[in-house]
Amino acid sequence: MRTPELIRKEINLEKGSGAPGKDLVADISVDQLKNVAEKVKDKIIGKTVKSRVKELVGICQSMGIKVNGIPADKASKKISAGEWDNLFN
């Protein structure tokens, strides 16, 4: 199963947004992304859970899916800045 399909399955979403920059169609938690990251750990580049989740956040952005209630681009910045490090321990 492809990664976007695993993300959709994790949140019971039929399809992503047709206009992901404007229409956000769902929300996914970091814990749910960690579940997906575990399933695809051999298929994506990231070597740590945090880096794999950050890759998945990029996919969420292209699908119009929020992460922990905020737009995926902002969530990615929070991950990079270490603001959510407590979620990866």
N, C-alpha and C positions, 0 to 999 in steps of 0.2 A: 504494500500500500504506500502511495506517495505521501510525503510529509504534509502538504495542504489537506489531503484527505484525512490524515490522522488528527490534525487540528480540528477540522470540522466535526469529526466523529466525537472527539473529546468534549465538545460543547453542544452537540446535537444540532448542528447548523447544516442546513441543506446546501447552501452555496454562499460564497463570499459576496461582497458588495460589487455592484457594477461601476460604482464611482467611489473607490476607496478613500480618496482624499477628502471627499465631501460627506459621504454616507457611511456611518459606522453601524454595522449590522449586528454586532454581538460583543460580548466581553468574555475574556478568559483570564483566569488567575495564574499567578506564577507557579503555584503548585500543579495546576493542570498542565502548564507548559513543561514543568519538570517531568511529569509522567510521559509526555510525548517525547521529550529529549532522551529519556531512557530507552524508548522504543527505537529511536533512530540514531543512537550514539555511534553506530558503525557506518552510517550513511552520510553524516555531515562532518564538517571540518573541526568544529570545536572539540577541544580535549577535556575541558572541565564542564561541569553542569552549568555554571554561569555563562560560559562562552556559547554553549549549545543553546541555552535559553535565549541568549541575545540574538543568535541566528534565527531562531523561531519567531522572535518578536518582529524581525524584518519581514518574515513571511506574513505574519499577522497584519502588518502595516499594508502590505499589498492586497490583502483580502478585506480590509476595512473592519478589522477586529481590534477592539480596545484591549489593553492589558491592565489588570487591576484597576479598572475604571477610568483610565486615562488613555489618550491616543497613543498608539504604539511608538511613534517617533519620540514622544516625551518619555515613555517608559524606557526606551533604549538609552536615552541620555541619563536617566536615573541609574540604570544598571552600570553604565560606563563610569559615572561619577562615584559609584560605590554606595549610593543612598539606600539600595535595597540589599546590601551584602548580608544582612541578617536573615534574609529569605533563602540564602544558599548555604547556610551552615547546618 
